[in-house]
């Protein structure tokens, strides 16, 4: 552990669980987007048909409704899962199912602002062939680019930092380790 990093290596979530959580979140988002596109297309068809629009206008409205539904519900689902849930609980749906949570390297929870920053930092992680996500495969602390940008760690859900670890501003981790030993003894 270096500097302000208070998360011990034994608390880190394994790579396999991170991959599983990513796939679960991506599947959930895809289903959410498909439902949104279906709702958008049906809504557009009903509105334009009730207005007595010609068939070619109804068809074009359906295409736009599908696209808008896909985009709106995709962004809404992403925001809910990656910002609201991670900010309030520390876990997206996938991370919750896989028994993980996200926290700052000091052991403090992210909160909504930190979760928003981390969610936005996933954009560069996925821009170049998902290299930022794949980075966790060879990083010794299993960190992705967005973890490095936001100084976060993905840990096992049952791991809890000590109060001294969270509140201490001393970059020396021995203070937190001494506190943990006193609690255990």
C-alpha positions as CSV (number, residue, x, y, z in Angstrom):
1,X,0.0,0.0,0.0
2,X,1.3,3.4,-0.9
3,X,0.5,7.0,0.1
4,X,-3.2,7.3,1.0
5,X,-4.1,3.9,-0.3
6,X,-5.8,2.2,2.7
7,X,-7.3,-0.8,1.0
8,X,-5.3,-4.0,1.6
9,X,-4.8,-6.4,-1.3
10,X,-6.8,-9.1,0.4
11,X,-9.9,-6.8,0.3
12,X,-9.8,-6.4,-3.5
13,X,-12.5,-8.1,-5.5
14,X,-11.1,-10.8,-7.8
15,X,-10.9,-10.2,-11.6
16,X,-13.4,-12.9,-12.4
17,X,-16.0,-11.3,-10.2
18,X,-15.4,-7.9,-11.9
19,X,-15.8,-9.4,-15.3
20,X,-19.0,-11.1,-14.2
21,X,-20.4,-7.9,-12.8
22,X,-19.5,-6.0,-15.9
23,X,-21.3,-8.6,-18.1
24,X,-24.4,-8.5,-15.8
25,X,-24.5,-4.7,-15.9
26,X,-24.1,-4.7,-19.7
27,X,-26.9,-7.3,-20.1
28,X,-29.2,-5.3,-17.8
29,X,-28.5,-2.1,-19.7
30,X,-29.1,-3.9,-23.0
31,X,-32.5,-5.2,-21.8
32,X,-33.4,-1.8,-20.5
33,X,-32.5,-0.2,-23.8
34,X,-34.5,-2.8,-25.7
35,X,-37.6,-2.2,-23.6
36,X,-37.1,1.6,-24.1
37,X,-36.9,1.2,-27.9
38,X,-40.0,-1.0,-27.9
39,X,-41.9,1.6,-25.8
40,X,-40.6,4.5,-28.0
41,X,-41.7,2.7,-31.2
42,X,-45.1,1.7,-29.9
43,X,-45.8,5.2,-28.5
44,X,-44.8,6.9,-31.8
45,X,-47.0,4.5,-33.8
46,X,-50.0,5.1,-31.6
47,X,-49.6,8.9,-31.5
48,X,-49.1,9.2,-35.3
49,X,-51.9,6.7,-36.1
50,X,-54.4,8.5,-33.8
51,X,-53.5,11.8,-35.5
52,X,-54.4,10.2,-38.9
53,X,-50.9,10.5,-40.3
54,X,-50.1,8.8,-43.6
55,X,-48.3,5.4,-43.5
56,X,-44.9,6.7,-44.5
57,X,-45.0,9.3,-41.7
58,X,-46.0,6.7,-39.2
59,X,-43.1,4.4,-40.3
60,X,-40.6,7.3,-40.0
61,X,-42.0,8.2,-36.5
62,X,-41.6,4.6,-35.4
63,X,-37.9,4.6,-36.4
64,X,-37.4,7.9,-34.5
65,X,-39.3,6.6,-31.5
66,X,-37.2,3.5,-31.4
67,X,-34.0,5.5,-31.6
68,X,-35.2,8.0,-28.9
69,X,-36.4,5.2,-26.7
70,X,-33.1,3.3,-27.0
71,X,-31.1,6.5,-26.2
72,X,-33.2,7.9,-23.4
73,X,-33.7,4.6,-21.5
74,X,-30.1,3.6,-22.1
75,X,-28.8,6.8,-20.6
76,X,-31.4,6.6,-17.8
77,X,-30.5,3.0,-17.0
78,X,-26.8,3.8,-17.1
79,X,-27.2,6.8,-14.8
80,X,-29.4,4.8,-12.3
81,X,-27.0,1.8,-12.2
82,X,-23.6,3.5,-12.3
83,X,-24.3,6.8,-10.5
84,X,-27.3,6.5,-8.2
85,X,-26.8,2.9,-7.1
86,X,-23.0,3.1,-6.8
87,X,-23.3,6.5,-5.1
88,X,-25.8,5.5,-2.5
89,X,-24.9,1.8,-1.9
90,X,-21.4,1.4,-3.4
91,X,-22.6,-1.2,-5.8
92,X,-24.2,-1.4,-9.3
93,X,-26.6,-4.3,-9.8
94,X,-23.9,-6.5,-11.2
95,X,-21.5,-5.7,-8.4
96,X,-24.2,-6.3,-5.8
97,X,-25.0,-9.7,-7.3
98,X,-21.3,-10.6,-7.4
99,X,-20.6,-9.4,-3.8
100,X,-18.6,-6.3,-4.5
101,X,-18.6,-2.5,-3.8
102,X,-16.7,0.5,-5.0
103,X,-15.0,2.8,-2.6
104,X,-12.3,5.5,-2.5
105,X,-8.8,4.2,-1.9
106,X,-8.9,5.8,1.5
107,X,-11.8,3.5,2.5
108,X,-14.4,6.2,2.3
109,X,-17.6,5.7,0.3
110,X,-17.9,7.5,-3.1
111,X,-21.1,9.3,-2.7
112,X,-23.1,10.6,-5.7
113,X,-20.4,13.1,-6.9
114,X,-17.7,10.5,-6.8
115,X,-19.9,7.9,-8.5
116,X,-20.7,10.4,-11.2
117,X,-17.0,11.2,-11.8
118,X,-16.2,7.5,-11.9
119,X,-19.1,6.8,-14.3
120,X,-17.9,9.6,-16.6
121,X,-14.4,8.2,-16.4
122,X,-15.6,4.9,-17.8
123,X,-16.0,6.6,-21.2
124,X,-12.3,6.8,-21.9
125,X,-11.9,3.3,-20.5
126,X,-14.2,1.9,-23.3
127,X,-13.2,4.2,-26.1
128,X,-10.1,2.3,-27.4
129,X,-11.3,-1.3,-27.8
130,X,-12.1,-1.4,-24.0
131,X,-8.4,-1.2,-23.2
132,X,-9.2,0.7,-20.0
133,X,-11.3,-2.2,-18.8
134,X,-8.9,-4.8,-19.9
135,X,-6.2,-3.0,-18.0
136,X,-7.5,-4.7,-14.9
137,X,-6.3,-8.1,-16.3
138,X,-2.6,-7.2,-15.8
139,X,-2.7,-4.4,-13.1
140,X,-1.5,-5.9,-9.8
141,X,-4.4,-4.2,-7.9
142,X,-7.0,-5.2,-10.6
143,X,-7.7,-1.5,-11.4
144,X,-9.2,-0.2,-14.6
145,X,-8.4,3.3,-16.0
146,X,-11.5,4.7,-14.4
147,X,-10.4,3.3,-11.1
148,X,-7.0,5.0,-11.6
149,X,-8.5,8.3,-12.7
150,X,-10.8,8.5,-9.7
151,X,-8.6,6.7,-7.2
152,X,-11.1,4.0,-6.4
153,X,-11.0,0.4,-5.5
154,X,-13.5,-2.4,-6.1
155,X,-13.5,-4.5,-2.9
156,X,-15.4,-7.5,-1.5
157,X,-18.7,-6.3,-0.1
158,X,-18.0,-7.8,3.4
159,X,-14.8,-5.8,3.8
160,X,-15.1,-2.7,6.0
161,X,-12.4,-0.1,6.7
162,X,-11.8,0.9,10.3
163,X,-13.0,4.3,11.4
164,X,-9.4,5.4,11.9
165,X,-8.6,4.4,8.3
166,X,-11.4,6.5,6.9
167,X,-10.8,9.6,9.1
168,X,-7.0,9.6,9.3
169,X,-5.3,12.2,7.1
170,X,-1.9,10.7,7.9
171,X,-0.5,9.0,4.8
172,X,1.2,6.4,7.0
173,X,-0.9,3.2,6.9
174,X,0.6,1.9,10.1
175,X,-1.8,4.0,12.1
176,X,-4.8,2.2,10.5
177,X,-3.1,-1.1,10.9
178,X,-2.4,-0.5,14.6
179,X,-6.1,0.4,15.1
180,X,-7.2,-2.8,13.3
181,X,-4.8,-4.9,15.5
182,X,-6.3,-3.2,18.7
183,X,-9.9,-4.0,17.5
184,X,-8.9,-7.7,16.8
185,X,-7.2,-8.1,20.1
